[in-house]
Amino acid sequence: MKEKFYRFMQGRYGAMYGSDTLSRVLMVLVIASFAVGRALHVQTAYVTLLLIVYMYFRLFSKNITGRYNENRKVQQALNAVTAPFSKLKRRLGDRENKYVSCPSCHQELRIPKGKGRIKVTCPKCGHKFDGRS
């Protein structure tokens, strides 16, 4: 039985990539749909069922390129949403540096803290300006 399942899954997207980003997003949507339906006493069974069917469709699909491209698009969309937060987290966690923007090209630059007024040269555009650390 186990061998039949391995042969069945051979060459399928789920066997190669397992749980990818889109699968995890769909699972969160399934749980959220179920929770909203229970909390608001609204019928969300069809939405939940459609999401589950789509998850299994992706898992058993042999169109690996199509499923990979779907996942890549979701990753790009999630990255666009989460990038500002990860940038803020990095800045707040950095105790040794201060971040300034180049007045010419608006490139974000990192300068050491506690050095007073220093001359900063932007590596992108070469503009020189005074910065306070």
ROSE-4610 file (N, C-alpha, C; in Angstrom, 1 decimal, always signed):
// ROSE-4610
residu = [M/M/M/K/K/K/E/E/E/K/K/K/F/F/F/Y/Y/Y/R/R/R/F/F/F/M/M/M/Q/Q/Q/G/G/G/R/R/R/Y/Y/Y/G/G/G/A/A/A/M/M/M/Y/Y/Y/G/G/G/S/S/S/D/D/D/T/T/T/L/L/L/S/S/S/R/R/R/V/V/V/L/L/L/M/M/M/V/V/V/L/L/L/V/V/V/I/I/I/A/A/A/S/S/S/F/F/F/A/A/A/V/V/V/G/G/G/R/R/R/A/A/A/L/L/L/H/H/H/V/V/V/Q/Q/Q/T/T/T/A/A/A/Y/Y/Y/V/V/V/T/T/T/L/L/L/L/L/L/L/L/L/I/I/I/V/V/V/Y/Y/Y/M/M/M/Y/Y/Y/F/F/F/R/R/R/L/L/L/F/F/F/S/S/S/K/K/K/N/N/N/I/I/I/T/T/T/G/G/G/R/R/R/Y/Y/Y/N/N/N/E/E/E/N/N/N/R/R/R/K/K/K/V/V/V/Q/Q/Q/Q/Q/Q/A/A/A/L/L/L/N/N/N/A/A/A/V/V/V/T/T/T/A/A/A/P/P/P/F/F/F/S/S/S/K/K/K/L/L/L/K/K/K/R/R/R/R/R/R/L/L/L/G/G/G/D/D/D/R/R/R/E/E/E/N/N/N/K/K/K/Y/Y/Y/V/V/V/S/S/S/C/C/C/P/P/P/S/S/S/C/C/C/H/H/H/Q/Q/Q/E/E/E/L/L/L/R/R/R/I/I/I/P/P/P/K/K/K/G/G/G/K/K/K/G/G/G/R/R/R/I/I/I/K/K/K/V/V/V/T/T/T/C/C/C/P/P/P/K/K/K/C/C/C/G/G/G/H/H/H/K/K/K/F/F/F/D/D/D/G/G/G/R/R/R/S/S/S]
num = [1/1/1/2/2/2/3/3/3/4/4/4/5/5/5/6/6/6/7/7/7/8/8/8/9/9/9/10/10/10/11/11/11/12/12/12/13/13/13/14/14/14/15/15/15/16/16/16/17/17/17/18/18/18/19/19/19/20/20/20/21/21/21/22/22/22/23/23/23/24/24/24/25/25/25/26/26/26/27/27/27/28/28/28/29/29/29/30/30/30/31/31/31/32/32/32/33/33/33/34/34/34/35/35/35/36/36/36/37/37/37/38/38/38/39/39/39/40/40/40/41/41/41/42/42/42/43/43/43/44/44/44/45/45/45/46/46/46/47/47/47/48/48/48/49/49/49/50/50/50/51/51/51/52/52/52/53/53/53/54/54/54/55/55/55/56/56/56/57/57/57/58/58/58/59/59/59/60/60/60/61/61/61/62/62/62/63/63/63/64/64/64/65/65/65/66/66/66/67/67/67/68/68/68/69/69/69/70/70/70/71/71/71/72/72/72/73/73/73/74/74/74/75/75/75/76/76/76/77/77/77/78/78/78/79/79/79/80/80/80/81/81/81/82/82/82/83/83/83/84/84/84/85/85/85/86/86/86/87/87/87/88/88/88/89/89/89/90/90/90/91/91/91/92/92/92/93/93/93/94/94/94/95/95/95/96/96/96/97/97/97/98/98/98/99/99/99/100/100/100/101/101/101/102/102/102/103/103/103/104/104/104/105/105/105/106/106/106/107/107/107/108/108/108/109/109/109/110/110/110/111/111/111/112/112/112/113/113/113/114/114/114/115/115/115/116/116/116/117/117/117/118/118/118/119/119/119/120/120/120/121/121/121/122/122/122/123/123/123/124/124/124/125/125/125/126/126/126/127/127/127/128/128/128/129/129/129/130/130/130/131/131/131/132/132/132/133/133/133]
x = [+0.8/+0.0/+0.9/+1.9/+2.8/+3.5/+3.9/+4.6/+3.6/+2.4/+1.4/+1.3/+1.2/+1.1/+2.3/+3.5/+4.7/+4.7/+4.3/+4.2/+3.2/+2.1/+1.0/+1.5/+2.3/+2.8/+4.0/+4.6/+5.8/+5.5/+6.3/+6.1/+5.0/+4.5/+3.5/+4.1/+3.4/+3.9/+4.1/+3.1/+3.1/+4.3/+4.7/+5.8/+7.1/+7.2/+8.4/+8.6/+7.6/+7.7/+7.0/+6.1/+5.4/+4.5/+4.6/+3.8/+4.6/+4.1/+4.8/+4.0/+4.4/+3.8/+2.3/+2.0/+0.6/-0.3/+0.2/-0.5/-0.7/+0.3/+0.1/-0.9/-0.8/-1.8/-3.2/-3.4/-4.7/-5.2/-4.3/-4.7/-5.1/-4.5/-4.9/-6.2/-6.5/-7.8/-8.9/-8.6/-9.6/-9.9/-8.9/-9.2/-9.9/-9.5/-10.2/-11.7/-11.9/-13.2/-14.1/-13.6/-14.3/-14.6/-13.6/-13.8/-14.8/-14.7/-15.7/-17.1/-17.3/-18.6/-19.2/-18.3/-18.8/-19.1/-18.3/-18.4/-19.6/-19.8/-20.9/-22.2/-22.1/-23.3/-23.7/-22.6/-22.8/-22.4/-23.0/-22.7/-21.4/-20.3/-19.1/-18.6/-19.4/-19.0/-18.5/-19.2/-18.8/-17.5/-17.2/-15.9/-14.8/-15.0/-14.1/-13.8/-14.9/-14.7/-14.0/-14.2/-13.5/-12.0/-11.7/-10.3/-9.6/-10.3/-9.7/-9.5/-10.5/-10.4/-9.2/-9.1/-8.0/-6.6/-6.5/-5.3/-4.9/-5.9/-5.6/-5.4/-6.0/-5.7/-4.3/-3.8/-2.4/-1.4/-1.8/-1.0/-0.8/-1.9/-1.8/-1.6/-1.3/-1.1/+0.2/+0.2/+1.5/+2.0/+1.3/+1.8/+2.7/+3.9/+4.8/+5.1/+5.4/+5.7/+4.6/+3.4/+2.2/+2.1/+2.2/+2.0/+3.2/+4.4/+5.6/+5.4/+4.9/+4.6/+3.6/+2.5/+1.5/+2.1/+2.9/+3.6/+4.5/+5.2/+6.2/+5.4/+4.3/+3.5/+3.0/+2.5/+2.1/+3.2/+4.4/+5.6/+5.9/+5.9/+6.2/+5.1/+3.9/+2.8/+3.0/+3.3/+3.6/+4.8/+5.8/+7.1/+6.8/+6.0/+5.6/+4.9/+4.2/+3.4/+4.4/+5.2/+6.0/+7.4/+7.8/+9.2/+9.3/+8.3/+8.5/+8.6/+8.0/+8.0/+9.4/+9.9/+11.2/+12.3/+12.2/+13.1/+13.1/+11.9/+11.7/+12.3/+12.1/+12.6/+14.1/+14.7/+16.2/+16.7/+16.1/+16.5/+16.4/+15.3/+15.1/+16.1/+16.5/+17.4/+18.8/+19.2/+20.6/+20.9/+21.7/+22.1/+23.4/+24.1/+25.4/+25.4/+24.3/+24.3/+23.0/+23.1/+22.0/+21.8/+20.5/+20.2/+19.8/+20.4/+20.1/+19.8/+19.1/+18.8/+19.7/+20.2/+20.9/+19.9/+20.3/+19.4/+19.2/+20.2/+20.2/+19.3/+19.7/+19.0/+18.1/+18.1/+17.2/+17.6/+18.8/+19.4/+19.5/+19.1/+19.3/+20.7/+21.3/+22.7/+22.8/+23.8/+24.0/+25.3/+25.2/+26.4/+26.6/+27.8/+28.0/+27.5/+26.9/+26.4/+27.6/+27.4/+28.3/+29.6/+29.6/+30.7/+30.6/+29.4/+29.2/+28.8/+29.2/+29.0/+30.1/+29.6/+30.6/+30.2/+31.2/+31.0/+30.6/+29.5/+28.9/+29.0/+29.5/+29.5/+28.6/+27.6/+26.6/+27.4/+27.4/+28.0/+27.2/+26.0/+25.2/+25.4/+25.3/+25.4/+26.6/+27.4/+28.6/+28.4/+27.2/+26.9/+27.4/+28.1/+28.6/+27.8/+27.5/+26.7/+27.1/+26.7/+27.0/+25.9/+26.3/+25.3/+25.7/+24.6/+24.8/+24.6/+25.6/+25.4/+25.2]
y = [-1.2/+0.0/+1.3/+1.2/+2.4/+2.6/+1.5/+1.7/+2.2/+1.8/+2.4/+3.9/+4.3/+5.7/+6.5/+5.9/+6.6/+6.7/+5.6/+5.7/+6.7/+6.8/+7.8/+9.2/+9.5/+10.8/+11.2/+10.2/+10.5/+11.5/+12.6/+13.6/+14.6/+14.6/+15.5/+16.7/+17.8/+19.0/+18.8/+18.2/+17.9/+17.1/+16.1/+15.2/+16.0/+17.0/+17.7/+18.8/+19.6/+20.8/+20.7/+19.7/+19.6/+20.8/+21.3/+22.4/+23.7/+24.4/+25.6/+26.8/+28.0/+29.2/+29.3/+29.1/+29.2/+28.2/+27.0/+25.9/+26.4/+27.0/+27.5/+28.6/+29.5/+30.6/+30.1/+29.1/+28.5/+27.8/+27.2/+26.6/+27.6/+28.7/+29.8/+30.3/+30.5/+30.9/+29.9/+28.7/+27.6/+27.8/+27.9/+28.0/+29.3/+30.4/+31.7/+31.7/+31.0/+30.9/+30.1/+29.0/+28.2/+29.0/+29.7/+30.5/+31.6/+32.3/+33.4/+32.9/+31.8/+31.2/+30.8/+30.2/+29.8/+31.0/+32.1/+33.2/+34.1/+34.3/+35.1/+34.4/+33.1/+32.2/+32.4/+32.4/+32.6/+31.3/+30.9/+29.7/+29.9/+29.4/+29.5/+28.1/+27.1/+25.8/+25.7/+26.4/+26.3/+26.9/+28.0/+28.7/+27.8/+27.3/+26.4/+25.1/+24.6/+23.4/+23.7/+24.8/+25.2/+25.4/+26.0/+26.2/+24.9/+23.9/+22.6/+21.9/+21.9/+21.3/+21.9/+23.2/+23.8/+23.4/+23.2/+22.8/+21.4/+20.5/+19.1/+19.1/+20.0/+20.1/+20.5/+21.4/+21.8/+20.7/+20.0/+18.9/+17.8/+17.4/+16.3/+16.7/+18.0/+18.5/+18.0/+17.7/+17.4/+18.6/+19.7/+20.9/+21.6/+21.2/+21.7/+23.1/+23.5/+24.9/+25.8/+25.5/+26.3/+26.5/+25.4/+25.5/+26.3/+26.2/+26.9/+28.4/+28.8/+30.2/+30.8/+30.0/+30.5/+30.8/+29.9/+30.1/+31.3/+31.4/+32.6/+33.9/+34.0/+35.2/+35.5/+34.5/+34.7/+35.1/+34.5/+34.9/+36.4/+36.8/+38.2/+39.2/+38.8/+39.6/+39.7/+38.6/+38.6/+39.4/+39.3/+40.0/+41.5/+42.0/+43.4/+43.9/+43.0/+43.4/+43.4/+42.4/+42.2/+42.9/+43.4/+44.0/+45.2/+46.1/+47.3/+46.9/+45.9/+45.5/+44.8/+44.0/+43.4/+44.5/+45.5/+46.6/+47.4/+47.6/+48.3/+47.5/+46.2/+45.3/+45.3/+45.3/+45.4/+46.7/+47.8/+49.1/+49.2/+48.7/+48.8/+47.9/+46.8/+45.9/+46.3/+47.2/+47.6/+48.7/+48.4/+49.3/+50.1/+49.6/+50.2/+51.2/+51.2/+52.1/+52.9/+54.0/+54.9/+54.9/+55.0/+55.0/+56.4/+56.8/+58.1/+57.9/+58.9/+58.8/+59.8/+59.5/+60.4/+61.5/+62.8/+63.8/+63.8/+63.3/+63.3/+62.1/+60.9/+59.8/+59.0/+59.4/+58.8/+57.3/+57.0/+55.7/+55.6/+54.5/+54.4/+54.0/+54.7/+54.5/+54.2/+53.4/+53.1/+53.7/+54.5/+55.1/+54.8/+54.7/+54.3/+55.3/+54.9/+55.8/+56.3/+57.4/+58.0/+58.6/+59.0/+59.6/+61.1/+61.6/+63.1/+63.4/+64.6/+65.0/+64.3/+63.6/+63.0/+63.3/+63.2/+63.4/+62.1/+62.0/+60.8/+60.9/+59.9/+59.8/+58.6/+59.0/+58.0/+57.1/+55.7/+54.8/+54.7/+55.1/+54.9/+56.1/+57.3/+58.5/+59.3/+59.1/+59.8/+61.1/+61.5/+62.8/+62.8/+63.9/+64.0/+65.0/+64.6/+65.4/+65.1/+66.1/+65.9/+65.1/+64.2/+63.4/+63.4/+63.4/+63.3/+61.9/+61.4/+60.0/+60.1]
z = [+0.0/+0.0/+0.0/+0.8/+0.9/-0.4/-1.1/-2.3/-3.4/-3.4/-4.4/-4.2/-2.9/-2.6/-3.1/-2.9/-3.4/-4.9/-5.6/-7.1/-7.5/-6.8/-7.1/-7.0/-5.9/-5.7/-6.5/-7.1/-7.9/-9.0/-9.1/-10.2/-9.9/-8.7/-8.3/-7.5/-7.5/-6.8/-5.3/-4.7/-3.2/-2.8/-3.6/-3.3/-3.4/-4.3/-4.4/-3.4/-3.2/-2.4/-1.1/-0.9/+0.4/+0.7/+1.9/+2.3/+2.0/+0.9/+0.5/+1.1/+0.8/+1.4/+1.0/-0.2/-0.6/+0.2/+0.4/+1.1/+2.5/+3.2/+4.5/+4.6/+3.6/+3.5/+3.4/+2.5/+2.3/+3.6/+4.3/+5.6/+6.6/+6.7/+7.6/+7.2/+5.9/+5.4/+5.7/+5.7/+6.0/+7.5/+8.3/+9.8/+10.1/+9.4/+9.6/+9.1/+8.0/+7.5/+8.4/+8.9/+9.9/+11.2/+11.7/+12.9/+12.7/+11.6/+11.3/+11.2/+10.6/+10.4/+11.8/+12.6/+14.0/+14.8/+14.8/+15.6/+15.2/+13.9/+13.4/+13.1/+13.2/+12.9/+11.4/+10.6/+9.1/+8.5/+7.4/+6.7/+5.8/+6.2/+5.4/+5.0/+5.1/+4.7/+3.3/+2.4/+0.9/+0.7/+1.3/+1.1/+1.7/+2.9/+3.5/+2.6/+2.1/+1.3/+0.0/-0.6/-1.8/-1.6/-0.4/-0.1/+0.1/+0.8/+1.0/-0.3/-1.2/-2.5/-3.3/-3.2/-4.0/-3.4/-2.1/-1.4/-1.9/-2.0/-2.5/-4.0/-4.7/-6.2/-6.4/-5.6/-5.7/-5.3/-4.2/-3.7/-4.8/-5.4/-6.4/-7.8/-8.1/-9.4/-10.0/-11.3/-12.0/-12.7/-12.7/-13.4/-12.4/-12.2/-11.2/-11.5/-12.7/-13.1/-12.7/-13.0/-12.7/-11.2/-10.4/-9.0/-8.4/-8.9/-8.4/-8.7/-9.9/-10.2/-9.3/-9.0/-8.0/-6.7/-6.2/-4.9/-4.9/-6.0/-6.1/-6.0/-6.7/-6.7/-5.3/-4.5/-3.2/-2.3/-2.5/-1.7/-2.0/-3.2/-3.5/-2.9/-2.9/-2.3/-0.7/-0.1/+1.3/+1.7/+0.8/+1.1/+1.0/+0.1/+0.0/+1.2/+1.8/+3.1/+4.3/+4.4/+5.6/+5.5/+4.4/+4.3/+5.2/+5.2/+6.1/+7.6/+8.0/+9.4/+9.7/+8.8/+9.0/+9.0/+8.2/+8.2/+9.5/+10.0/+11.3/+12.4/+12.4/+13.4/+13.4/+12.2/+12.1/+12.6/+12.3/+12.8/+14.3/+14.9/+16.3/+17.1/+16.5/+17.2/+17.1/+16.2/+16.0/+17.0/+18.0/+19.0/+18.7/+17.7/+17.4/+16.2/+15.5/+14.3/+14.3/+13.5/+13.3/+11.8/+11.4/+10.0/+9.5/+8.4/+7.8/+6.3/+5.7/+4.3/+3.6/+2.4/+1.6/+1.1/+1.2/+0.7/-0.8/-1.5/-2.9/-3.5/-3.2/-3.8/-2.8/-1.6/-0.6/-0.2/-0.5/-0.1/+1.4/+2.0/+3.4/+3.8/+4.7/+5.0/+6.5/+6.9/+8.3/+8.7/+9.8/+10.4/+11.8/+12.3/+13.7/+14.7/+15.8/+16.8/+17.7/+18.3/+19.3/+18.7/+17.5/+16.8/+16.7/+17.0/+16.8/+15.4/+15.0/+13.6/+12.7/+11.7/+10.7/+9.3/+8.4/+7.0/+6.4/+5.8/+5.2/+3.7/+3.0/+1.6/+1.1/+0.3/-0.1/-1.2/-1.0/-1.9/-3.2/-3.2/-4.4/-5.4/-4.9/-5.8/-5.6/-4.5/-4.2/-3.5/-3.2/-2.5/-1.1/-0.7/+0.6/+1.4/+2.7/+3.6/+5.0/+5.9/+7.3/+8.0/+8.8/+9.5/+11.0/+11.8/+13.3/+13.7/+14.4/+15.0/+16.4]
